Amino acid sequence: MREPTNLGEYDDGDIIDCIQLIETLNSSEALTGDEVYLNPVFGTASQLVKGADADVILDGTLVDVKVTKKSTFKADYWRQLVGYMTLADIHATLHKEGVYEELEFGDNRDWESLPEITEFSVYFARHGELVTHPAEVVYDTDHYPEFRSWFVDTALSEYSLVGDPTKNVLRDVF
């Protein structure tokens, strides 16, 4: 077997760190599931924000993996997860409303359906800790529908990779 030559710069500490991460993952049962989606994308919703994808969905739990020194849940993590939850909801709504056929995709017409997101989590890889919250914390807030509409409209104005016909359909739905 030939050794890879494109690893870039690293030191022995980097190798030890990777081995410890693998050992922590192997000894943890936090990231197990029967239905697993690695790096799931949220179809057109992902295109709204230049192709965002999550780390993993395990049996309806959206998980973001953080490799940090401290296992502290930060406000930035919360905002990122609320963004993913909103993208997942937009994606599910487009499937439920049956409007994917009306949208422009180029060669990507078959956006897969994803499981219903019932929880969202941060997995702190160095510590083997999974911090989980129920999806209702996001979806059942009083002003979530208005937030989702604002999110779509802002994404369409600021970041979107979709064309005008798709923008019109999205504005009609949300």
N, C-alpha and C positions, 0 to 999 in steps of 0.2 A: 504494500500500500504506500502510495506517495504522500508525503507530508504536504499540507496546504502551505502555499507561499504568500497568500494575500491576507494574513491575519492582522497586519498592521503592528503597531508597537504595543507591547504588553510586558508585564514583569511577573515574577513568581507570585506576588500578592494577588494579581488578577486571577491566576489559575486557582489558587487556594480559595479565593472568594467564590468562583464558579462552582467548585467542588462542594463548598459548604452550602450554597444555594440548592444544589441538586440533593444533597443529603437532607436538608430541611424539607424540601418538597416530598421526597420519598418517605419521610417519617410522618408527614401530615396527611390527614384524611380530609382536609378542608376543600380540596379541589377534586372532588369525585362527582361523577354523574353518569346517568344512563344516556342522556341526550346532550351531546357536546357540540358546540359550534365554536371553532377557533377563528379569531379575527373576523367576527361576523360584520358584514356591511348592511346598511339599512336602505338599500336600493336608492331611489330618487332622493330620499331624505338625506342620505350620505352625500349625494351630489350637491345638496344645498350648502354644505359646509366644506366643499373641496375634497370630498372623499373620505370622511371620517369613518373609522371602524373601531369597534370595541376590542378588548383583549379576548374575552371568552364569555359564552353563555352556557351555564350548566343547569340543566333541568329547570329552566325558567328564571335562573338567577344570573343577572348580568354582573360580571366580575371584572374589575380593573386591577391589574397587578402593579404594585409599587415595590421597588427595590430601594428602600430607604433605610437609613441608620436607625431612625426612631419609628415606632409603630403608632404615630399620632395622626388622627384623622383631621386633615386641614381643610380650610374653607375652599381652597382651589380644587381639592378632590371632590368636594360636594358639588361645586359648579360643573366640573367635568362630568360627573355622574348624572346630574340633572339634565345636562345636554344630551348624553347618550340615551337617557330614559325618554326624552322628548323625541329624539330621532327614531327610537324604537316604536313609540306611539304613532308618529307620523307614518312610518312604514306600515304598521299594522292597520291603521285607518285607511290607507290607500288600498291595501288588499281587501279590507272589509267592504269598502265602497265600490270595489271593482273598477277603479279608474286607471289601473296600470296600462290597460290597452290603449288609452287615450294619450299616454305620455310618450315623449321622444326618448329613445335610449341608444340609437345607433345599433351596435351589435349586442347590446345587453338587455334584451327584452324580457328575459326570464329571471327576474329578481325573486330569489327564494323567499318563501314565507318563513318566518322565525317563530319560535314558541312565544307564548304570552309571557311577558316579563312580570314576575310576581314579587321579586326581591332584587335589590342591587347591593353590591359589596365592593369593598377594597380588600385585596389580599396582600398582606405585608410579607413579602417573600423571605426576607431575612429572618423573620420571627415565626413564620408558619401560622400567622394569625389572620382570620377572616372576620371582618367587621361588616355586618349585614343589617339592612333596613328594609322594611316592607315597601313595595311599590306605591302603596296608598299614600305614603308620606309625600310623594310628588303628585300623583294623579288625582288624589281626592282633596287637594287644597281648593279653597273657594274660587280662586282666580286662575286656576290652571288652564282652562280653555282660552282665556284671553292671553295668557302667557304664551301658549302654543301658537296662537295666531300671530302674536308679535314676533315670536321666534322665526316662524316661516317667512313673514314679511321682511324682517330684518335680514335674514339669510338670503332671500331673493334679491334684495337691494345691494347687499354688501359682498357676498361671497359666491353666489350660485354659479354652477357650471351648466345649468339647464337653459334651454332655449325659451323664447317667448311663449310658444303654445303651451309648453309644460308649466311655465310660470302662471299663465292664466288659469289652467286647471287647478293648480295648487291653491291659488288665491280663492277660487270658487269653493274648494273643499274646506279650507281652513279660514 
